[in-house]
Amino acid sequence: MITKTQFDKEIELIIANAIREDVGDGDHSSLACIPDSVNGKAKLLIKDEGILAGVAFAKAVFHYVDPSVVIDILINDGNKVKYGDIAFYVSGSSQSILKAERLVLNAMQRMSAIATKTNHFVQLLEGTGTKILDTRKTTPGIRALEKWAVKIGGGENHRFALYDMIMLKDNHIDFAGGITPAIEKTKKYLKDTHKDLKIIVEARNLKEIEEILKTPGVYRILIDNFNYEDTRKAVQLIGDSCLTESSGGINEKTLRKYAECGVNYISSGALTHSVYNLDLSLKAV
């Protein structure tokens, strides 16, 4: 999986690129009417209900823009919030606060939405032993933020990208000439390149699961687009040979039923690609 150092670097790149994109050669709206000597204070106002996420990121953004800015955090990431709550106060250069404002709000609104949806899924799975995973179906350029939000909401991260885990899906299998050749070629590749990566293999039916089980070294089998009955059969067939993961259009109505089939994980792209931003606002005080 991705290391903390790699993750921190991703966050730094996101902040730098977002400020470059938004500020360019200067925030001329602020420069035009607010002297650089003026200090101000603002509050992050909650105008919705859900799970708060992005506070730590907001702090990093403000300090990137201006290390002298002071943030007084009242509500931390992962806490439930309601309309009227204040997440934090920020004080310092008014120009700096305004320069960081849009990035902070854009990120926190989306991260909070993802954390809220993830937390809802986690609650639906309570008592089953099944854990919810995200996917690579993320917004290009801000994957680290979206996967961070999933963790804040109580979910778990799947692989971060193509480089930190092997995942042999249907197209890989077909291009490689079948399940067994795909797995064998993968194991040889890992040996030749001295890489220690876990292998996940997608199965489209029970017959493919039987074939996967004949080749040792698979970390998890992706039981993709199976109905409930076949998912239960797949779990029984796999037993303790490796971990199991259900995927494929699983939603709030079907989530628990798939979990009750006995799978270890359920992955859902909807955690990151189908959310509505929480309403947050940064207001001068």
Residue frames as qw, qx, qy, qz and C-alpha x, y, z in Angstrom:
[[0.000, 0.887, 0.462, 0.000, 0.00, 0.00, 0.00],
 [0.277, 0.777, -0.058, 0.562, 1.01, 3.62, -0.29],
 [0.562, -0.181, -0.471, 0.655, 3.41, 4.82, 2.42],
 [0.185, -0.847, -0.345, 0.360, 2.82, 7.83, 4.66],
 [0.299, -0.468, 0.298, 0.776, 5.66, 9.62, 2.90],
 [0.152, 0.221, 0.717, 0.643, 4.06, 9.01, -0.49],
 [0.086, -0.747, -0.657, -0.051, 0.68, 10.14, 0.81],
 [0.260, -0.762, -0.139, 0.577, 2.08, 13.32, 2.36],
 [0.252, -0.225, 0.484, 0.807, 3.78, 14.10, -0.95],
 [0.071, 0.490, 0.754, 0.431, 0.46, 13.67, -2.77],
 [0.173, -0.840, -0.464, 0.223, -1.18, 16.16, -0.40],
 [0.297, -0.591, 0.151, 0.735, 1.63, 18.67, -0.93],
 [0.202, 0.053, 0.658, 0.723, 1.25, 18.34, -4.71],
 [0.014, -0.679, -0.712, -0.179, -2.52, 18.82, -4.50],
 [0.214, -0.832, -0.257, 0.442, -2.16, 22.01, -2.47],
 [0.287, -0.436, 0.355, 0.776, 0.59, 23.46, -4.66],
 [0.152, 0.222, 0.733, 0.625, -1.27, 22.70, -7.89],
 [0.064, -0.749, -0.659, -0.030, -4.61, 23.97, -6.58],
 [0.217, -0.786, -0.097, 0.570, -3.12, 27.27, -5.41],
 [0.253, -0.218, 0.540, 0.772, -1.30, 27.62, -8.74],
 [0.089, 0.444, 0.784, 0.425, -4.57, 26.98, -10.57],
 [0.149, -0.814, -0.560, 0.047, -6.65, 29.37, -8.48],
 [0.304, -0.817, -0.054, 0.486, -4.26, 32.20, -7.63],
 [0.656, 0.636, 0.144, 0.381, -1.97, 32.43, -10.65],
 [0.459, 0.353, -0.185, 0.794, 0.01, 35.67, -10.46],
 [0.027, 0.043, -0.460, 0.886, -2.08, 36.99, -7.60],
 [0.045, -0.633, -0.764, 0.116, -5.47, 37.28, -5.91],
 [0.180, 0.250, 0.145, 0.940, -6.14, 40.66, -7.50],
 [0.389, -0.690, -0.463, -0.399, -9.59, 41.00, -5.90],
 [0.657, -0.652, -0.253, 0.282, -7.96, 41.10, -2.47],
 [0.571, -0.088, 0.063, 0.814, -4.82, 42.94, -3.56],
 [0.111, 0.530, 0.355, 0.762, -6.98, 45.69, -5.06],
 [0.366, -0.694, -0.181, -0.593, -8.90, 46.63, -1.93],
 [0.790, -0.608, -0.076, 0.007, -7.30, 45.09, 1.18],
 [0.099, 0.832, -0.517, 0.178, -3.89, 46.35, 2.37],
 [0.750, 0.147, -0.629, 0.144, -1.39, 43.58, 3.13],
 [0.100, 0.284, -0.630, 0.716, -1.09, 44.93, 6.68],
 [0.630, -0.245, 0.067, -0.733, -4.73, 44.19, 7.52],
 [0.051, 0.071, -0.981, 0.171, -5.45, 41.16, 9.73],
 [0.639, -0.151, -0.160, -0.737, -8.80, 39.43, 10.02],
 [0.287, -0.096, 0.907, -0.293, -10.63, 36.46, 11.48],
 [0.623, 0.063, -0.422, -0.655, -13.08, 34.02, 9.91],
 [0.573, -0.140, 0.725, -0.357, -15.08, 30.98, 10.97],
 [0.223, 0.055, -0.876, -0.424, -15.81, 27.75, 9.12],
 [0.546, 0.039, 0.360, -0.755, -19.61, 27.52, 9.41],
 [0.123, 0.109, 0.976, 0.141, -21.49, 24.24, 9.00],
 [0.482, 0.184, -0.003, -0.857, -24.75, 24.63, 7.05],
 [0.744, 0.103, -0.553, -0.360, -25.61, 20.94, 6.74],
 [0.768, -0.429, 0.408, -0.246, -25.55, 17.63, 8.65],
 [0.888, 0.354, -0.292, 0.032, -23.00, 14.88, 8.29],
 [0.836, -0.361, 0.039, 0.412, -19.46, 13.78, 9.10],
 [0.065, 0.963, -0.206, -0.163, -16.84, 16.51, 9.01],
 [0.858, -0.027, 0.260, 0.443, -13.71, 15.88, 6.96],
 [0.524, 0.639, 0.108, 0.553, -10.88, 18.03, 5.71],
 [0.365, -0.931, 0.001, 0.006, -10.03, 20.03, 8.82],
 [0.693, -0.448, 0.338, 0.453, -6.45, 18.77, 8.86],
 [0.565, 0.386, 0.432, 0.588, -6.19, 19.47, 5.14],
 [0.026, 0.938, 0.227, 0.261, -7.54, 23.00, 5.64],
 [0.528, -0.798, 0.155, 0.245, -4.87, 23.63, 8.25],
 [0.687, -0.105, 0.439, 0.570, -2.21, 22.47, 5.79],
 [0.374, 0.680, 0.408, 0.481, -3.61, 24.78, 3.09],
 [0.184, -0.976, -0.085, -0.081, -3.64, 27.86, 5.33],
 [0.598, -0.659, 0.306, 0.339, -0.09, 27.17, 6.49],
 [0.662, 0.217, 0.452, 0.557, 1.06, 26.61, 2.89],
 [0.201, 0.835, 0.292, 0.420, -0.34, 30.01, 1.93],
 [0.041, -0.762, 0.274, -0.585, 0.90, 31.73, 5.08],
 [0.606, -0.045, -0.715, 0.346, 2.70, 29.94, 7.94],
 [0.041, 0.105, -0.459, 0.881, 1.77, 32.76, 10.34],
 [0.573, -0.297, -0.301, -0.702, -1.99, 32.12, 10.06],
 [0.162, -0.154, 0.831, -0.510, -3.49, 30.72, 13.29],
 [0.580, -0.196, -0.601, -0.513, -6.21, 28.03, 13.23],
 [0.328, -0.191, 0.679, -0.628, -8.29, 27.34, 16.34],
 [0.422, -0.062, -0.821, -0.379, -9.95, 23.96, 15.74],
 [0.525, -0.185, 0.399, -0.729, -13.24, 23.33, 17.53],
 [0.902, 0.123, 0.292, -0.293, -14.41, 20.17, 15.70],
 [0.247, -0.484, 0.769, 0.336, -11.99, 17.55, 14.39],
 [0.479, 0.244, -0.674, -0.506, -12.22, 15.29, 11.37],
 [0.331, -0.075, -0.941, -0.005, -14.59, 12.36, 11.78],
 [0.089, 0.272, 0.659, -0.695, -17.04, 14.08, 14.12],
 [0.113, 0.648, 0.720, 0.220, -20.74, 14.50, 13.39],
 [0.079, -0.150, -0.072, 0.983, -21.80, 18.06, 12.65],
 [0.149, 0.692, 0.705, -0.028, -25.11, 19.88, 12.29],
 [0.195, 0.744, 0.264, 0.582, -26.34, 23.19, 10.93],
 [0.289, -0.917, 0.004, -0.274, -24.89, 26.11, 12.86],
 [0.835, -0.415, 0.075, 0.354, -21.78, 24.36, 14.17],
 [0.201, 0.917, -0.344, -0.028, -18.43, 26.10, 13.83],
 [0.958, 0.103, -0.151, 0.220, -15.55, 23.81, 12.84],
 [0.660, -0.210, -0.090, 0.716, -12.72, 26.27, 13.40],
 [0.051, 0.978, 0.045, -0.199, -11.65, 29.90, 13.49],
 [0.742, 0.186, 0.123, 0.633, -8.78, 31.16, 11.37],
 [0.106, -0.975, -0.072, 0.184, -7.00, 34.43, 12.02],
 [0.598, -0.259, 0.336, 0.680, -4.14, 36.32, 10.42],
 [0.027, -0.269, 0.380, 0.885, -3.54, 38.20, 7.21],
 [0.598, 0.469, 0.361, -0.541, -6.88, 38.90, 5.53],
 [0.487, 0.594, -0.484, -0.418, -5.26, 38.48, 2.13],
 [0.064, 0.297, -0.953, 0.011, -3.93, 35.04, 3.12],
 [0.430, 0.210, 0.759, -0.442, -7.29, 33.87, 4.46],
 [0.618, 0.579, 0.100, -0.522, -9.03, 34.89, 1.24],
 [0.326, 0.562, -0.696, -0.305, -6.34, 33.30, -0.92],
 [0.006, -0.143, 0.984, -0.104, -6.86, 29.94, 0.78],
 [0.532, 0.124, 0.418, -0.726, -10.64, 30.18, 1.16],
 [0.757, 0.312, -0.221, -0.529, -11.84, 28.51, -2.05],
 [0.501, 0.308, -0.808, 0.028, -9.45, 25.56, -1.90],
 [0.116, -0.101, 0.804, -0.574, -10.36, 24.96, 1.75],
 [0.610, 0.194, 0.317, -0.699, -14.09, 25.04, 1.04],
 [0.706, 0.357, -0.456, -0.409, -13.97, 22.97, -2.16],
 [0.389, 0.264, -0.868, 0.161, -11.93, 20.27, -0.47],
 [0.173, -0.033, 0.759, -0.626, -13.83, 20.19, 2.82],
 [0.668, 0.195, 0.097, -0.712, -17.25, 20.14, 1.17],
 [0.753, 0.288, -0.524, -0.275, -16.34, 17.15, -0.98],
 [0.296, 0.251, -0.857, 0.340, -14.35, 15.33, 1.68],
 [0.358, -0.024, 0.597, -0.717, -17.20, 15.75, 4.19],
 [0.768, 0.210, -0.116, -0.594, -19.68, 14.39, 1.66],
 [0.655, 0.290, -0.697, -0.035, -17.52, 11.32, 1.05],
 [0.080, 0.187, -0.812, 0.548, -16.94, 10.77, 4.76],
 [0.551, 0.035, 0.344, -0.759, -20.69, 11.09, 5.40],
 [0.820, 0.228, -0.309, -0.425, -21.61, 8.54, 2.72],
 [0.495, 0.300, -0.792, 0.192, -18.88, 6.17, 3.84],
 [0.154, -0.152, 0.711, -0.670, -20.04, 6.40, 7.44],
 [0.730, 0.097, 0.094, -0.670, -23.59, 5.59, 6.34],
 [0.782, 0.267, -0.537, -0.168, -22.34, 2.46, 4.57],
 [0.239, 0.290, -0.808, 0.454, -20.28, 1.50, 7.63],
 [0.442, -0.070, 0.516, -0.731, -23.40, 1.74, 9.79],
 [0.822, 0.187, -0.167, -0.511, -25.37, -0.41, 7.34],
 [0.701, 0.296, -0.646, 0.067, -22.67, -3.08, 7.66],
 [0.265, -0.524, 0.595, -0.549, -22.55, -2.99, 11.45],
 [0.739, -0.192, 0.533, -0.364, -22.46, -6.46, 12.98],
 [0.905, 0.394, -0.041, -0.155, -21.68, -8.30, 9.74],
 [0.726, -0.402, 0.396, 0.393, -17.88, -8.30, 9.94],
 [0.622, 0.505, 0.367, 0.473, -17.70, -7.00, 6.36],
 [0.277, -0.595, 0.010, 0.755, -15.67, -3.87, 5.66],
 [0.488, 0.832, 0.257, -0.063, -16.34, -1.22, 3.03],
 [0.581, -0.206, 0.339, 0.711, -13.63, -0.35, 0.51],
 [0.306, 0.775, -0.051, -0.550, -13.25, 2.53, -1.90],
 [0.820, 0.351, 0.359, 0.274, -12.00, 2.17, -5.50],
 [0.411, -0.169, 0.276, 0.853, -9.91, 4.04, -8.08],
 [0.108, 0.681, 0.567, 0.451, -13.09, 5.74, -9.33],
 [0.341, -0.661, -0.256, 0.617, -11.92, 9.06, -7.96],
 [0.282, 0.952, 0.079, -0.089, -11.62, 12.62, -9.24],
 [0.777, 0.332, -0.068, 0.531, -8.35, 12.97, -11.21],
 [0.258, 0.603, -0.228, 0.720, -5.78, 14.96, -9.28],
 [0.354, -0.513, 0.384, -0.681, -7.37, 14.74, -5.82],
 [0.784, -0.100, -0.601, -0.117, -7.46, 10.99, -5.19],
 [0.397, 0.075, -0.672, 0.621, -5.50, 11.38, -1.96],
 [0.281, -0.137, 0.281, -0.907, -8.15, 13.71, -0.55],
 [0.748, -0.093, -0.267, -0.601, -11.03, 11.43, -1.49],
 [0.756, -0.026, -0.643, 0.117, -9.39, 8.31, -0.09],
 [0.161, 0.144, -0.564, 0.797, -8.46, 10.25, 3.05],
 [0.500, -0.157, 0.078, -0.848, -12.14, 11.14, 3.43],
 [0.807, -0.083, -0.518, -0.272, -13.13, 7.47, 3.14],
 [0.540, 0.025, -0.683, 0.491, -10.81, 6.66, 6.04],
 [0.116, -0.145, 0.363, -0.913, -12.24, 9.53, 8.08],
 [0.672, -0.116, -0.148, -0.716, -15.73, 8.13, 7.46],
 [0.693, -0.287, 0.592, -0.295, -14.73, 4.72, 8.83],
 [0.913, 0.391, -0.016, -0.119, -14.09, 2.90, 5.57],
 [0.682, -0.399, 0.456, 0.410, -10.91, 1.29, 4.30],
 [0.301, 0.728, -0.380, -0.484, -8.78, 2.15, 1.30],
 [0.938, 0.288, 0.169, 0.089, -8.40, -0.28, -1.56],
 [0.679, 0.019, 0.177, 0.712, -5.15, 0.03, -3.49],
 [0.049, -0.712, -0.071, 0.696, -4.20, 3.67, -3.93],
 [0.411, 0.692, -0.318, -0.501, -3.18, 3.38, -7.56],
 [0.900, 0.350, -0.232, -0.118, -1.84, 0.97, -10.17],
 [0.417, 0.603, -0.608, 0.303, 1.57, 0.77, -8.52],
 [0.241, -0.444, 0.676, -0.536, 0.81, -0.51, -5.01],
 [0.640, 0.024, 0.708, -0.297, -1.19, -3.69, -5.70],
 [0.072, 0.084, -0.828, -0.550, -1.77, -6.15, -8.54],
 [0.552, 0.315, 0.515, -0.575, -5.40, -6.41, -9.61],
 [0.061, -0.058, 0.840, 0.536, -6.13, -8.78, -12.48],
 [0.521, 0.372, 0.341, -0.689, -9.52, -7.80, -13.85],
 [0.788, 0.402, 0.452, -0.116, -11.45, -9.21, -16.79],
 [0.533, 0.828, -0.163, -0.062, -9.47, -7.36, -19.46],
 [0.146, -0.691, 0.708, -0.006, -6.12, -8.33, -17.97],
 [0.661, -0.070, 0.740, -0.103, -7.24, -11.94, -17.88],
 [0.749, 0.586, 0.295, -0.099, -8.53, -11.90, -21.46],
 [0.358, 0.866, -0.346, -0.035, -5.44, -10.12, -22.83],
 [0.251, -0.601, 0.755, -0.071, -3.15, -12.51, -20.94],
 [0.483, 0.189, -0.799, -0.304, -4.86, -15.59, -22.37],
 [0.718, -0.374, -0.559, -0.180, -6.85, -16.71, -19.34],
 [0.580, -0.779, 0.073, -0.227, -6.84, -16.80, -15.56],
 [0.900, -0.305, 0.125, 0.286, -4.02, -19.28, -15.00],
 [0.649, 0.377, 0.070, 0.657, -1.61, -17.66, -17.48],
 [0.058, -0.843, -0.014, -0.535, -2.41, -14.22, -16.02],
 [0.688, -0.710, 0.118, -0.090, -1.63, -15.34, -12.47],
 [0.897, -0.106, 0.145, 0.404, 1.49, -17.29, -13.43],
 [0.490, 0.577, 0.069, 0.650, 2.87, -14.42, -15.51],
 [0.271, -0.868, 0.024, -0.415, 2.15, -12.03, -12.64],
 [0.818, -0.552, 0.128, 0.103, 3.98, -14.18, -10.10],
 [0.798, 0.149, 0.141, 0.566, 6.98, -14.42, -12.43],
 [0.212, 0.771, 0.066, 0.597, 6.92, -10.66, -13.00],
 [0.499, -0.831, 0.079, -0.234, 6.93, -9.99, -9.26],
 [0.882, -0.320, 0.167, 0.304, 9.80, -12.41, -8.76],
 [0.677, 0.376, 0.161, 0.612, 11.85, -10.98, -11.63],
 [0.092, 0.748, 0.027, 0.657, 11.31, -7.37, -10.52],
 [0.404, -0.071, -0.654, 0.635, 11.72, -8.12, -6.80],
 [0.320, -0.333, -0.003, -0.887, 8.40, -6.47, -6.01],
 [0.069, -0.199, -0.904, 0.373, 6.29, -7.46, -3.01],
 [0.398, -0.008, -0.088, -0.913, 2.74, -6.69, -4.17],
 [0.475, 0.167, 0.781, -0.370, -0.48, -8.44, -3.21],
 [0.112, -0.005, -0.755, -0.646, -2.49, -10.07, -5.99],
 [0.509, 0.324, 0.511, -0.612, -6.25, -9.68, -6.40],
 [0.026, 0.006, 0.828, 0.560, -8.01, -11.60, -9.16],
 [0.542, 0.160, 0.112, -0.817, -11.49, -10.91, -10.48],
 [0.184, 0.117, 0.969, 0.113, -13.87, -13.80, -11.06],
 [0.391, 0.034, -0.269, -0.879, -16.90, -13.56, -13.33],
 [0.838, -0.147, -0.280, -0.444, -18.44, -16.90, -12.36],
 [0.799, -0.472, 0.344, -0.144, -17.98, -19.88, -10.06],
 [0.934, 0.263, 0.046, 0.238, -15.96, -21.77, -12.65],
 [0.389, 0.733, -0.263, 0.492, -13.39, -18.99, -12.70],
 [0.484, -0.709, 0.369, -0.357, -13.19, -19.07, -8.92],
 [0.967, -0.137, 0.212, 0.034, -12.39, -22.79, -9.07],
 [0.761, 0.496, -0.071, 0.413, -9.59, -22.03, -11.52],
 [0.002, -0.827, 0.304, -0.473, -8.18, -19.21, -9.38],
 [0.726, -0.564, 0.312, -0.240, -8.07, -21.50, -6.35],
 [0.973, 0.124, 0.030, 0.191, -5.86, -23.96, -8.23],
 [0.562, 0.510, -0.194, 0.622, -3.05, -21.41, -8.33],
 [0.553, -0.630, -0.357, 0.412, -1.65, -20.42, -4.90],
 [0.427, -0.077, 0.008, 0.901, -0.50, -16.91, -4.06],
 [0.097, -0.588, -0.397, -0.698, -3.72, -14.95, -4.61],
 [0.072, 0.029, -0.534, 0.842, -4.43, -12.54, -1.76],
 [0.387, 0.362, 0.488, -0.693, -8.08, -11.79, -2.53],
 [0.191, 0.300, 0.814, 0.460, -10.71, -12.88, -5.02],
 [0.253, 0.207, 0.044, -0.944, -12.99, -10.21, -6.43],
 [0.240, 0.393, 0.887, 0.001, -16.47, -11.72, -6.72],
 [0.054, 0.237, -0.161, -0.957, -17.76, -9.36, -9.37],
 [0.519, 0.092, -0.253, -0.811, -21.42, -8.89, -10.31],
 [0.231, -0.104, -0.967, 0.022, -22.59, -12.12, -8.65],
 [0.556, -0.521, -0.285, -0.582, -26.14, -12.54, -7.33],
 [0.515, -0.584, 0.438, -0.450, -26.69, -13.37, -3.65],
 [0.975, -0.075, 0.159, -0.134, -26.95, -17.11, -4.13],
 [0.828, 0.422, -0.176, 0.325, -23.79, -17.39, -6.20],
 [0.036, 0.750, -0.423, 0.508, -21.95, -15.06, -3.80],
 [0.734, -0.460, 0.382, -0.321, -22.77, -17.43, -0.92],
 [0.981, 0.157, 0.071, 0.090, -21.58, -20.37, -3.01],
 [0.533, 0.682, -0.287, 0.412, -18.39, -18.49, -3.88],
 [0.286, -0.711, 0.457, -0.452, -17.64, -17.72, -0.24],
 [0.898, -0.244, 0.323, -0.171, -18.15, -21.39, 0.70],
 [0.891, 0.406, -0.039, 0.197, -15.96, -22.49, -2.19],
 [0.324, 0.739, -0.360, 0.468, -13.14, -20.11, -1.29],
 [0.796, -0.474, -0.332, 0.177, -13.27, -20.83, 2.45],
 [0.467, -0.818, 0.131, 0.308, -10.02, -19.79, 4.13],
 [0.782, 0.250, 0.254, 0.511, -7.94, -19.99, 0.95],
 [0.297, 0.153, 0.050, 0.941, -7.90, -16.20, 0.59],
 [0.131, 0.403, 0.402, -0.812, -9.94, -13.10, 1.31],
 [0.244, 0.528, 0.747, 0.321, -13.15, -12.26, -0.56],
 [0.027, 0.356, 0.060, -0.932, -14.51, -9.03, -2.00],
 [0.352, 0.622, 0.696, 0.071, -17.88, -8.33, -3.58],
 [0.033, -0.414, 0.140, 0.899, -18.31, -5.55, -6.13],
 [0.049, 0.198, 0.752, 0.627, -20.46, -4.44, -9.03],
 [0.297, -0.428, -0.372, -0.768, -23.27, -1.95, -8.60],
 [0.452, -0.428, -0.724, 0.298, -23.80, -2.67, -4.92],
 [0.093, -0.563, -0.048, -0.820, -25.84, 0.10, -3.31],
 [0.259, -0.296, 0.534, -0.748, -27.44, 1.04, -0.01],
 [0.818, -0.050, 0.038, -0.571, -30.34, -1.36, -0.60],
 [0.937, 0.172, -0.300, -0.041, -28.20, -4.38, -1.45],
 [0.163, 0.685, -0.602, 0.376, -25.08, -3.70, 0.66],
 [0.503, -0.398, 0.632, -0.436, -26.08, -5.61, 3.79],
 [0.942, 0.153, 0.144, -0.262, -27.48, -8.56, 1.85],
 [0.714, 0.544, -0.406, 0.173, -24.12, -9.05, 0.15],
 [0.067, -0.596, 0.651, -0.465, -22.35, -8.71, 3.49],
 [0.751, -0.205, 0.448, -0.439, -24.60, -11.41, 4.93],
 [0.905, 0.352, -0.224, -0.083, -23.27, -13.73, 2.22],
 [0.861, -0.428, 0.093, 0.259, -20.04, -13.76, 4.22],
 [0.633, 0.588, -0.061, 0.500, -17.63, -11.69, 2.15],
 [0.585, -0.345, -0.242, 0.693, -14.73, -9.95, 3.88],
 [0.105, -0.366, 0.067, 0.922, -15.01, -6.76, 1.86],
 [0.415, 0.729, 0.538, 0.084, -17.41, -4.85, -0.34],
 [0.324, -0.193, 0.198, 0.905, -15.97, -2.24, -2.69],
 [0.232, 0.800, 0.549, -0.076, -18.05, 0.69, -3.86],
 [0.391, 0.241, 0.222, 0.860, -17.14, 3.37, -6.37],
 [0.173, -0.792, -0.437, -0.390, -20.20, 5.32, -5.23],
 [0.563, -0.632, -0.250, 0.470, -18.32, 6.41, -2.10],
 [0.351, -0.436, 0.184, 0.808, -16.29, 8.80, -4.22],
 [0.117, 0.090, 0.571, 0.807, -18.07, 9.26, -7.55],
 [0.269, -0.556, -0.605, -0.503, -21.66, 9.80, -6.40],
 [0.356, -0.491, -0.543, 0.580, -21.81, 12.29, -3.54],
 [0.033, 0.855, 0.275, 0.437, -23.37, 15.71, -2.96],
 [0.367, 0.321, -0.394, 0.779, -21.14, 18.25, -1.27],
 [0.361, -0.643, -0.566, 0.368, -21.91, 19.25, 2.29],
 [0.103, 0.870, 0.168, 0.452, -22.78, 22.94, 2.59],
 [0.620, -0.461, -0.191, 0.605, -19.95, 24.78, 4.37],
 [0.224, 0.896, 0.131, 0.360, -19.06, 28.44, 4.43],
 [0.579, -0.144, -0.248, 0.763, -16.15, 30.60, 5.53],
 [0.072, -0.888, -0.337, -0.304, -17.45, 33.82, 7.06],
 [0.285, 0.416, -0.336, 0.795, -15.59, 36.84, 8.41],
 [0.509, -0.671, -0.527, 0.114, -16.20, 37.55, 12.10]]
